Amino acid sequence: MHANDLYLTAGIRRLEAGHAEQPLMQRAGAAAAHWAAALAGDRNRPVLVLAGPGNNGGDAFEMAGLLRQRFFDVRLVFIGDAGRLPTDAAAAHGRFVAGGGTTLRQIPDDEHWSLIVDGLFGIGLRRAPEDDYARLVINANRLAERDRCPLLALDCPSGLDADTGCAFNPTIRASHTLTFIAGKPGLHTLDGPDYCGEIRVAGLDLDLPPDEIADGRLLGPDDFASRLKPRRRNTHKGSFGNAGVLGGGKSMVGAALLAARAALKLGAGRVYLGLLDGEAPTVDPNQPELMIRRADTLLQADLQALACGPGLGRSADATRLLEQALKAPVNLVLDADALNLLAEDGRLQGNLYNRVGVAVLTPHPAEAARLLDCPLRDIQADRVAAARELAERYRSHVALKGCGTVIATVDGKFWVNPTGNPGMATAGMGDVLSGLIVALIAQNWPADLALLAAVHLHGAAADRLLAEGVGPVGLTAGEVIDAARQVFNAWVAERQPR
């Protein structure tokens, strides 16, 4: 199993069932105890452990017993019925009690904690905690904030859907999450990053068959490393393709300029920019290398890849030009108003579905809802499922943007991207992403790998700026372009033999 593998809950249950003869709960408890001991730090304060009524509670019992063996002062709260615990969890409870541990029915009022451990529900809960369990979640969050101590969630913060990343009310707001067997997509998308804190995976030493295939992947440079190669010395601008950007309607020229500048600075040999605004400038003074022309003439250029949508607008001319682009033998990246026009016009949808070659779509959640003709809440309720449905319906590779962007390809595979930060929630960021994607496709990257690399790079560039003190407040899309160039070149350099 690869460290970046992601499994939905059904897949985790299948793996657990296939290894039922192995002491998985003891291994989970040992892994949790190891990290908990490092997090607890202050031995003058006790550790608070919350154990639930299922197997997540069993993991907590195992961990608590091992911490006691290491001479930690442990207070374990268990409000369930020991007689109704699942078999393995009941055995863990028995070992904890046999080792001298006792359970409490409520959190002590007069203690201050070095560490709080959430072992209530993990991935086993697909709804909001209720009644006494809800109160435990609320109090755990309150006490962790009061005592400024770590809050460690076992497998998944209780109240967070491990498949979708939807956080119910209330949900444990963990500072650290130790997830078992493999990663889960919900930890990395939608609300997951706000509730999980630092995430580690404890694989529990499962011996998987060589043909075992994970449900998805946590996106990283290894997923496109085969394309991170240095340029040959004997090259010229024609070696790196011609990228086009179609957009820039009235009052929206800046969006197209951002996309074109990003394409140029990620290495496209030439970048042609077709602007719909008849009063738009014919030269970009900040990037005079761009070849600006009227939108009607853009497709006359010899393009290897074309991004449609940044600042395109929804005029009759925009619709006509999009239809021409859909019929042209060029690799396409569709964003912004190109997606909105597509959602409104069944004829354009047919042109996309039946065209030769696979396109790339980069919707934000509201655009995805228009494309699937459903409420926005349905998109966010299951981002992985929505991205996969878009890829299938439109026969295109898809990046469903947002916290933990989900990438789905036409063959049903999915990735969740972990890079990026709140500074990216500003105008123009999506235009820069379109430019990065079209640049890589113009340089003869396969469309799926170009999408993976550009999404990861986009967030990594913003993260680099954040580390340098730029943002998150006030980070601009234009600043990400130069940072993306730096990060990309560093990736290439890191993978070359010394």
C-alpha positions as CSV (number, residue, x, y, z in Angstrom):
1,M,0.0,0.0,0.0
2,H,1.3,3.4,-1.0
3,A,1.3,6.2,1.7
4,N,-0.9,8.4,-0.6
5,D,-3.6,5.8,-1.2
6,L,-7.1,6.9,-0.4
7,Y,-10.0,4.5,0.4
8,L,-13.7,5.1,0.9
9,T,-15.3,3.6,4.0
10,A,-16.5,0.6,2.0
11,G,-13.0,-0.1,0.9
12,I,-11.6,0.1,4.4
13,R,-14.3,-2.3,5.6
14,R,-13.3,-4.7,2.9
15,L,-9.7,-4.6,3.9
16,E,-10.5,-5.1,7.5
17,A,-12.7,-8.1,6.7
18,G,-9.9,-9.6,4.7
19,H,-7.5,-9.3,7.7
20,A,-9.9,-10.2,10.5
21,E,-7.5,-12.8,11.8
22,Q,-4.9,-10.2,12.5
23,P,-4.7,-8.0,15.7
24,L,-5.6,-4.8,13.9
25,M,-7.1,-3.1,17.0
26,Q,-4.0,-3.8,19.1
27,R,-1.8,-2.4,16.3
28,A,-4.0,0.7,16.0
29,G,-3.8,1.2,19.8
30,A,-0.1,0.9,19.7
31,A,0.3,3.4,16.9
32,A,-2.0,5.8,18.7
33,A,-0.2,5.4,22.0
34,H,3.1,6.1,20.3
35,W,1.9,9.5,18.9
36,A,-0.1,10.3,22.0
37,A,2.9,9.9,24.2
38,A,4.8,12.4,22.1
39,L,1.9,14.8,22.0
40,A,1.1,14.7,25.7
41,G,4.4,16.3,26.8
42,D,3.5,17.6,30.3
43,R,3.4,14.6,32.7
44,N,2.0,16.8,35.4
45,R,-1.4,16.9,33.7
46,P,-3.5,13.8,32.9
47,V,-4.6,12.5,29.5
48,L,-8.3,12.6,28.7
49,V,-9.5,9.7,26.5
50,L,-13.1,9.5,25.1
51,A,-14.1,6.0,24.1
52,G,-17.1,5.3,21.9
53,P,-19.5,2.4,21.7
54,G,-17.9,0.8,18.7
55,N,-14.6,-0.3,17.3
56,N,-13.2,3.2,17.5
57,G,-13.8,3.0,21.2
58,G,-11.8,-0.3,21.1
59,D,-8.9,1.5,19.6
60,A,-9.1,4.1,22.4
61,F,-9.2,1.3,25.1
62,E,-6.0,-0.2,23.6
63,M,-4.3,3.1,23.4
64,A,-5.3,4.1,27.0
65,G,-4.0,0.8,28.4
66,L,-0.6,1.2,26.7
67,L,-0.3,4.8,28.0
68,R,-1.0,3.6,31.5
69,Q,1.8,1.1,31.1
70,R,4.1,4.0,30.2
71,F,3.0,5.7,33.5
72,F,0.7,8.3,32.0
73,D,-2.1,9.4,34.2
74,V,-5.1,8.5,32.0
75,R,-8.8,9.3,32.6
76,L,-11.0,7.4,30.2
77,V,-14.6,8.4,29.7
78,F,-17.0,5.7,28.4
79,I,-20.7,6.3,28.5
80,G,-21.7,3.2,26.5
81,D,-22.7,-0.3,27.6
82,A,-19.7,-2.6,27.8
83,G,-22.0,-5.6,27.2
84,R,-23.0,-4.3,23.8
85,L,-19.5,-3.5,22.5
86,P,-18.4,-5.4,19.3
87,T,-16.3,-8.5,19.9
88,D,-12.9,-6.9,19.3
89,A,-13.8,-3.7,21.2
90,A,-15.1,-5.8,24.1
91,A,-11.8,-7.6,24.3
92,A,-9.9,-4.3,24.3
93,H,-12.2,-3.1,27.1
94,G,-11.5,-6.2,29.0
95,R,-7.7,-5.8,28.7
96,F,-7.9,-2.2,29.8
97,V,-9.9,-3.1,32.9
98,A,-7.7,-6.2,33.7
99,G,-4.7,-3.9,33.5
100,G,-6.1,-1.8,36.3
101,G,-7.9,0.8,34.2
102,T,-11.2,2.3,35.2
103,T,-13.9,4.1,33.2
104,L,-15.8,7.3,34.0
105,R,-19.3,8.3,33.0
106,Q,-18.4,12.0,32.6
107,I,-15.5,14.3,32.1
108,P,-14.1,15.5,35.5
109,D,-14.7,19.1,36.2
110,D,-11.6,19.9,38.1
111,E,-8.8,18.7,35.8
112,H,-6.6,20.4,33.2
113,W,-5.4,18.2,30.4
114,S,-2.1,17.6,28.6
115,L,-3.8,15.8,25.8
116,I,-7.4,14.9,24.8
117,V,-8.1,11.9,22.6
118,D,-11.2,11.4,20.5
119,G,-12.0,7.7,20.2
120,L,-15.8,8.1,20.0
121,F,-16.8,7.3,16.4
122,G,-14.1,7.6,13.8
123,I,-15.3,6.6,10.3
124,G,-18.3,4.7,11.7
125,L,-20.6,7.7,12.0
126,R,-22.3,9.3,9.0
127,R,-24.5,11.7,10.9
128,A,-24.2,14.3,13.7
129,P,-23.3,13.0,17.2
130,E,-26.4,13.2,19.4
131,D,-27.3,13.7,23.0
132,D,-24.6,12.8,25.5
133,Y,-22.1,12.1,22.7
134,A,-22.7,15.5,21.3
135,R,-22.0,17.0,24.7
136,L,-18.7,15.1,24.9
137,V,-17.7,16.4,21.5
138,I,-18.6,20.0,22.5
139,N,-16.7,19.7,25.8
140,A,-13.7,18.1,24.2
141,N,-13.3,21.1,21.8
142,R,-13.9,23.6,24.6
143,L,-11.4,21.9,27.0
144,A,-8.7,21.6,24.3
145,E,-9.0,25.3,23.6
146,R,-9.1,26.2,27.3
147,D,-6.0,24.1,28.2
148,R,-4.3,24.8,24.9
149,C,-3.5,21.1,24.6
150,P,-3.5,18.8,21.5
151,L,-6.7,17.1,20.5
152,L,-5.9,13.8,18.8
153,A,-8.6,12.1,16.7
154,L,-8.4,8.3,16.1
155,D,-9.1,7.4,12.5
156,C,-11.3,10.4,11.8
157,P,-12.6,13.3,13.9
158,S,-16.0,12.2,15.3
159,G,-18.7,14.1,13.4
160,L,-16.7,14.3,10.1
161,D,-17.8,12.1,7.2
162,A,-14.6,10.3,6.2
163,D,-15.8,9.9,2.6
164,T,-17.1,13.3,1.8
165,G,-15.5,15.7,4.3
166,C,-18.9,17.0,5.4
167,A,-18.6,18.2,9.1
168,F,-21.8,17.7,11.1
169,N,-22.8,19.8,14.1
170,P,-21.0,19.2,16.4
171,T,-17.7,17.7,15.1
172,I,-14.4,17.2,16.9
173,R,-11.9,19.9,15.9
174,A,-8.7,17.9,16.1
175,S,-5.2,19.3,16.1
176,H,-3.9,15.9,15.0
177,T,-5.5,12.9,13.3
178,L,-4.1,9.4,13.2
179,T,-6.0,7.5,10.5
180,F,-5.7,3.7,10.2
181,I,-4.9,1.4,7.3
182,A,-5.1,4.1,4.6
183,G,-6.0,7.8,4.1
184,K,-9.7,8.7,3.5
185,P,-10.7,11.4,1.0
186,G,-12.9,13.3,3.5
187,L,-10.0,14.1,5.7
188,H,-8.5,16.2,2.8
189,T,-11.5,17.9,1.1
190,L,-14.3,20.3,2.0
191,D,-14.4,20.6,5.8
192,G,-11.8,17.9,6.5
193,P,-8.7,20.2,6.5
194,D,-10.4,22.5,9.1
195,Y,-11.1,19.6,11.5
196,C,-8.2,17.2,11.1
197,G,-5.1,19.2,11.8
198,E,-1.9,17.3,11.1
199,I,-2.8,13.9,9.5
200,R,-0.7,10.7,9.8
201,V,-1.5,7.3,8.4
202,A,-0.8,4.1,10.4
203,G,-0.9,1.3,7.9
204,L,-1.2,-1.5,10.6
205,D,1.2,-3.8,8.6
206,L,-1.5,-5.1,6.3
207,D,-0.1,-7.6,3.7
208,L,-2.1,-6.6,0.6
209,P,-2.2,-8.6,-2.6
210,P,-0.2,-7.1,-5.5
211,D,-3.4,-6.5,-7.5
212,E,-5.0,-4.4,-4.7
213,I,-6.1,-1.0,-6.2
214,A,-7.0,1.9,-3.9
215,D,-10.1,3.9,-4.5
216,G,-8.2,7.1,-5.1
217,R,-4.9,9.0,-4.3
218,L,-3.8,12.0,-2.4
219,L,-2.1,14.0,-5.1
220,G,1.6,14.5,-5.0
221,P,4.6,15.0,-7.4
222,D,5.0,11.2,-7.7
223,D,1.8,11.1,-9.7
224,F,3.3,13.1,-12.6
225,A,7.1,12.6,-11.9
226,S,7.6,10.8,-15.2
227,R,7.1,14.2,-17.0
228,L,9.5,16.2,-14.8
229,K,12.5,16.1,-17.1
230,P,15.1,18.8,-17.9
231,R,14.9,20.4,-21.3
232,R,17.4,19.3,-23.9
233,R,19.9,22.0,-24.9
234,N,19.2,21.6,-28.6
235,T,15.7,23.1,-28.6
236,H,13.8,26.2,-29.8
237,K,10.5,27.8,-29.0
238,G,8.7,25.5,-31.4
239,S,9.8,22.6,-29.2
240,F,7.5,23.7,-26.5
241,G,4.2,24.2,-28.3
242,N,1.8,27.0,-29.0
243,A,-0.8,27.7,-26.3
244,G,-3.9,29.8,-26.9
245,V,-6.2,31.6,-24.5
246,L,-9.7,32.6,-25.6
247,G,-11.6,35.1,-23.4
248,G,-11.4,38.7,-22.3
249,G,-14.8,40.1,-22.9
250,K,-15.8,43.6,-22.0
251,S,-14.4,44.6,-18.6
252,M,-12.9,41.1,-18.1
253,V,-9.7,41.3,-20.1
254,G,-7.6,40.9,-16.9
255,A,-8.8,37.3,-16.5
256,A,-7.5,36.3,-19.9
257,L,-4.2,38.2,-19.3
258,L,-3.7,36.2,-16.1
259,A,-4.2,32.9,-17.9
260,A,-1.9,33.9,-20.8
261,R,0.8,35.1,-18.5
262,A,0.7,31.9,-16.5
263,A,0.9,29.8,-19.7
264,L,4.0,31.8,-20.8
265,K,5.8,31.5,-17.5
266,L,5.2,27.8,-17.2
267,G,7.0,27.2,-20.4
268,A,4.8,27.3,-23.5
269,G,6.9,28.2,-26.5
270,R,4.4,30.8,-27.8
271,V,1.2,32.1,-26.2
272,Y,-1.6,33.5,-28.4
273,L,-4.3,35.6,-26.7
274,G,-7.6,36.1,-28.4
275,L,-9.7,38.9,-26.8
276,L,-13.4,39.5,-27.4
277,D,-13.3,43.1,-26.2
278,G,-12.8,45.2,-29.3
279,E,-11.3,48.0,-27.3
280,A,-8.7,45.8,-25.6
281,P,-5.1,46.6,-25.9
282,T,-3.0,45.0,-28.6
283,V,0.0,44.5,-26.4
284,D,0.4,43.6,-22.8
285,P,3.0,46.1,-21.5
286,N,3.8,43.8,-18.5
287,Q,4.2,40.8,-20.7
288,P,5.0,42.0,-24.3
289,E,5.9,38.4,-25.3
290,L,2.2,37.6,-25.5
291,M,0.8,37.6,-29.1
292,I,-2.6,39.4,-28.8
293,R,-5.1,39.2,-31.6
294,R,-8.8,39.4,-32.2
295,A,-10.7,36.5,-30.8
296,D,-12.1,35.7,-34.3
297,T,-8.7,35.0,-35.6
298,L,-7.3,32.9,-32.7
299,L,-8.1,29.5,-34.1
300,Q,-6.2,30.4,-37.3
301,A,-3.0,30.0,-35.2
302,D,-1.3,26.6,-35.1
303,L,-2.3,25.8,-31.5
304,Q,-1.5,22.6,-29.6
305,A,-3.8,23.6,-26.7
306,L,-6.4,26.2,-26.1
307,A,-7.9,27.5,-22.8
308,C,-11.5,28.8,-23.3
309,G,-13.3,30.8,-20.7
310,P,-11.3,33.3,-18.7
311,G,-13.3,36.5,-18.9
312,L,-15.2,35.1,-21.9
313,G,-18.6,36.4,-21.0
314,R,-21.9,34.9,-22.2
315,S,-22.6,36.9,-25.3
316,A,-23.7,35.5,-28.7
317,D,-20.1,35.9,-29.9
318,A,-18.8,34.0,-27.0
319,T,-21.2,31.1,-27.7
320,R,-20.2,31.1,-31.4
321,L,-16.5,31.1,-30.6
322,L,-16.9,28.3,-28.0
323,E,-18.7,26.2,-30.6
324,Q,-15.9,26.7,-33.0
325,A,-13.3,25.7,-30.4
326,L,-15.3,22.6,-29.5
327,K,-15.2,21.5,-33.2
328,A,-11.5,22.4,-33.7
329,P,-8.8,19.6,-33.6
330,V,-7.1,21.2,-30.5
331,N,-6.7,20.1,-26.9
332,L,-9.1,22.1,-24.8
333,V,-9.2,23.5,-21.3
334,L,-12.7,24.8,-20.4
335,D,-13.2,27.2,-17.4
336,A,-15.5,30.0,-16.1
337,D,-18.0,31.2,-18.7
338,A,-17.1,28.4,-21.1
339,L,-18.6,26.1,-18.5
340,N,-21.6,28.3,-17.9
341,L,-22.4,28.4,-21.6
342,L,-21.9,24.7,-21.8
343,A,-24.3,24.1,-19.0
344,E,-27.0,26.1,-20.8
345,D,-26.7,24.6,-24.3
346,G,-27.3,20.9,-25.0
347,R,-25.9,21.4,-28.5
348,L,-22.5,22.5,-27.1
349,Q,-22.6,19.6,-24.7
350,G,-23.0,17.2,-27.6
351,N,-20.1,18.9,-29.4
352,L,-17.9,18.3,-26.3
353,Y,-18.9,14.7,-25.7
354,N,-18.5,13.7,-29.4
355,R,-15.2,15.6,-30.1
356,V,-12.0,13.8,-30.8
357,G,-9.7,13.9,-27.8
358,V,-10.4,14.5,-24.2
359,A,-11.0,18.0,-22.8
360,V,-10.2,19.3,-19.3
361,L,-12.9,21.0,-17.2
362,T,-12.1,23.1,-14.1
363,P,-15.4,24.1,-12.5
364,H,-15.9,25.6,-9.0
365,P,-18.8,24.1,-7.1
366,A,-21.4,26.5,-8.4
367,E,-20.3,25.8,-12.0
368,A,-20.4,22.1,-11.3
369,A,-23.9,22.4,-10.0
370,R,-25.0,24.1,-13.3
371,L,-23.2,21.4,-15.4
372,L,-25.0,18.6,-13.5
373,D,-28.3,20.6,-13.1
374,C,-28.5,20.0,-9.4
375,P,-28.4,22.1,-6.2
376,L,-25.0,23.4,-5.0
377,R,-25.5,21.5,-1.8
378,D,-25.5,18.2,-3.7
379,I,-22.1,19.0,-5.2
380,Q,-20.6,19.7,-1.8
381,A,-22.3,16.8,-0.1
382,D,-20.1,14.4,-2.1
383,R,-17.3,16.1,-4.0
384,V,-15.7,12.9,-5.2
385,A,-18.9,11.5,-6.6
386,A,-19.7,14.9,-8.3
387,A,-16.3,15.1,-9.9
388,R,-16.6,11.5,-11.2
389,E,-20.1,12.1,-12.5
390,L,-18.9,15.2,-14.4
391,A,-16.0,13.3,-15.9
392,E,-18.4,10.5,-17.1
393,R,-21.2,12.8,-18.3
394,Y,-18.9,15.1,-20.3
395,R,-16.2,12.6,-21.2
396,S,-13.6,15.0,-19.9
397,H,-11.0,15.1,-17.1
398,V,-12.3,17.3,-14.3
399,A,-10.9,19.4,-11.5
400,L,-13.6,20.3,-9.0
401,K,-12.0,23.3,-7.3
402,G,-12.3,24.2,-3.7
403,C,-10.7,23.2,-0.4
404,G,-9.1,19.9,-1.4
405,T,-9.6,20.1,-5.1
406,V,-10.9,16.7,-6.5
407,I,-9.6,15.6,-9.8
408,A,-11.5,12.9,-11.7
409,T,-10.4,11.3,-15.0
410,V,-12.6,9.7,-17.7
411,D,-11.5,6.2,-16.6
412,G,-13.0,6.7,-13.1
413,K,-9.9,7.4,-11.1
414,F,-9.8,10.3,-8.6
415,W,-7.2,12.3,-6.7
416,V,-7.6,14.8,-3.8
417,N,-5.1,17.7,-3.8
418,P,-3.6,18.7,-0.5
419,T,-1.8,21.9,-1.5
420,G,-3.1,25.4,-1.2
421,N,-4.3,27.8,1.4
422,P,-7.1,30.4,2.1
423,G,-5.1,33.1,0.4
424,M,-6.2,31.5,-2.9
425,A,-9.8,32.6,-2.3
426,T,-9.5,35.6,-4.5
427,A,-10.3,36.7,-8.0
428,G,-8.2,35.4,-10.8
429,M,-6.9,32.2,-9.2
430,G,-8.9,30.0,-11.5
431,D,-7.6,31.9,-14.5
432,V,-4.0,31.2,-13.5
433,L,-4.8,27.5,-13.1
434,S,-6.2,27.4,-16.6
435,G,-3.0,29.0,-17.9
436,L,-0.8,26.4,-16.1
437,I,-2.8,23.5,-17.5
438,V,-2.8,24.8,-21.1
439,A,0.9,25.4,-20.9
440,L,1.7,21.8,-20.0
441,I,-0.6,20.4,-22.6
442,A,1.0,22.6,-25.2
443,Q,4.3,21.1,-24.2
444,N,2.9,17.6,-25.1
445,W,2.0,16.5,-21.6
446,P,-1.0,14.1,-21.6
447,A,-4.1,16.0,-20.5
448,D,-4.6,14.0,-17.3
449,L,-1.1,14.4,-16.1
450,A,-1.1,18.1,-17.1
451,L,-4.2,18.6,-14.9
452,L,-2.7,16.7,-12.0
453,A,0.5,18.7,-12.1
454,A,-1.1,22.1,-12.6
455,V,-3.5,21.7,-9.7
456,H,-0.8,20.5,-7.4
457,L,1.6,23.2,-8.6
458,H,-1.0,26.0,-8.3
459,G,-1.5,25.2,-4.6
460,A,2.2,24.6,-3.9
461,A,3.0,28.0,-5.4
462,A,0.6,29.7,-3.0
463,D,2.0,27.7,-0.1
464,R,5.5,28.8,-1.0
465,L,4.4,32.4,-0.9
466,L,2.7,31.9,2.4
467,A,5.9,30.4,3.8
468,E,7.7,33.5,2.6
469,G,5.3,35.8,4.5
470,V,3.1,36.7,1.5
471,G,-0.5,36.2,2.5
472,P,-2.8,34.5,3.2
473,V,-4.6,37.9,3.5
474,G,-4.1,39.9,0.4
475,L,-2.4,37.2,-1.7
476,T,-3.2,37.9,-5.4
477,A,-3.5,35.6,-8.4
478,G,-0.7,37.4,-10.3
479,E,1.8,36.7,-7.5
480,V,1.2,33.0,-7.8
481,I,2.5,32.9,-11.4
482,D,6.1,33.6,-10.7
483,A,6.0,31.3,-7.6
484,A,4.6,28.5,-9.8
485,R,7.5,28.9,-12.2
486,Q,10.0,28.6,-9.3
487,V,8.3,25.6,-7.7
488,F,8.1,23.8,-11.1
489,N,11.7,24.3,-11.9
490,A,12.7,23.1,-8.4
491,W,10.6,19.9,-8.9
492,V,12.5,19.2,-12.1
493,A,15.9,19.9,-10.5
494,E,15.1,17.7,-7.5
495,R,14.5,14.7,-9.8
496,Q,17.8,14.8,-11.7
497,P,20.7,12.6,-10.8
498,R,23.5,14.5,-9.1
